Amino acid sequence: MSRQLSVLSFNIDTNISRTEDGFATASHPNWKVSKRIPNIIRVVRSINPDIVQFQEGRTVMLSNGQIDSVTPLVNEFKEDYHVITASYNPTSRSFVYISCFSKKKFKLLNHESYYLTETPLECKTHEQMKEYEGKSDEELISLKKKWTQLNGFEEFEKSVLWAELECLETGSKIVSVNVHLGIGDKHRLYASEKINKLFTFIGDKTQNIVMTGDFNTFPDWKGPEQLEIIKSPDLSKKIRYIPDYRNSVNYDDAKEMVHQSTFHFYPYDYGVNEKLDFVKTEMAQIHESVKANNVEETRNKINSVFKKCCNDESSYPLGGQLDHIFYNNLKPVYDYAFLVPSWNHDIKSVPFESSPLKQIICDNLDQNTPVFASDHQPLLGLFEY
């Protein structure tokens, strides 16, 4: 008799430079992750999957207080899930993985960080930080170049978090891997090679593998080449890929969403539109408003930028298919993964069937409240094993 396995991946977006201690801190306080946590929890609890893997948690002390998107999620899920956390690296502002495994279904056997460098089982960040101590700005430039090369084109190491599980009902084992790669294409191509080596490393533990996360596979930033590395012929028996996503609601502007985008134009991510001249100009004005401590002008200017981006048919494509689910020796119940709706209950434009995604965002800018729980849509995969 086969058993079903449900796996949810969710990048929850704890961004310092933008909303936690950045240009939108005062003008859009409801974009802070602390305001979005209840919606994040609501979305996950609406499904209660067997495995939940969060990316972009963070616990850090800033000038305006502590930012903590890790503790509320750990406290929420620790009663009915084995919850493990791990920083991407030991720097003070590093993102944190949060992986949760159903206590009703699994025994947690082992878990470990695997660094996407030439020394995957040995963290070098402390050595790097010690080398930085007391160095001049000129010396730091040289050292940063050295370590960026050693760390696979990221200044600091990137890791993945893997866990070995035992199914309580059958005794079979499953390895679950939580991944978040950086933005730069050189890093992502390099890291994808290291992910291949990870499966060689864990391959003797079990053939049952599920890997989820944010791979930042922007279609115009070598995302397809990156996926091909992970799906290379020598790995075809170790890992497979769910290439298609569906959602339980109808996105009627799918052609703008870049093949059912998992990352969308959440109305503060101007970065995806930086190629537009008017955005560059107006973002400069936004930063001037921030410096002048003009909260109202900042809010109006930010909303103006997003409304233009939403309404401009020629604007840079909305988001991308950045989050993925890979698996081995499991049978997908469907040949696609689900995009889980995560909009705020308070938004005005519902349901999705009636409005394009961009229009929903624009219609709700005046609320000064994020439309979605995060700038990534939760991604759900269903398997039998």
Beta strands, then each sheet from edge to edge (+ up, - down):
strand 1: 4-11
strand 2: 51-57
strand 3: 59-62
strand 4: 65-68
strand 5: 81-87
strand 6: 96-102
strand 7: 106-115
strand 8: 159-167
strand 9: 173-180
strand 10: 209-214
strand 11: 240-241
strand 12: 245-247
strand 13: 323-328
strand 14: 331-332
strand 15: 337-339
strand 16: 379-384
sheet 1: 5+ 6- 2+ 1+ 16- 14+
sheet 2: 5+ 6- 2+ 1+ 16- 15+ 12+
sheet 3: 3+ 4-
sheet 4: 7+ 8- 9+ 10+ 13- 11+
end
